[in-house]
Amino acid sequence: MILNLKKIWGDVHPFINSEDYGQSHCFALIANRKLMEYDDPYLKHIFYHNPPYMVKLWGTFDTIFPDKQSETCQKSNGYYVIQLSHNKIDRA
């Protein structure tokens, strides 16, 4: 059974890497990418038009952005996906 599942899983296409740009784990601190903190219009476009099922934000969000009202926080990719998840961004 396990060997059969392993073979079937190996044949699944396309394989989507969760750490790819715009995927659920893209905010991971891999290679010092700080995508959660940055303001990246292209990444926001991806999340708006083709969002992953879920997005993992890091626990450091509150440390990085202690003031949620700051312009830096409100322009960040992390804040954007939070607002998008709460339907606070107009999809008209």
Steps between C-alpha positions, in 0.01 A plus 500: 500500500771753595708419192195539279416840653861612460492414129162666446615813686815511290286510186299804614545794265550782523700492819464835674779594736343672801801732526470630144413863443132558584447161665392420855849492655666772291551722804744245648832648602688306233812658355417807710190575292290740697196495276260540792654840580537640150255686279501301177223590251564187291465268801182683604368453147560124529323481837209707373440304180616150592531466879623177654266307729683638804801718579737451790600822671788495744462570872748783456234707324410673828868563574571637153186714501416598860287787366237360261398855407844588363532555126778242480276233652195587295697485174665166583415178318413334832246766592357481147426128523341550843271769358427285196404206722253719688348629174612854581641548152249582229494233229291709258 
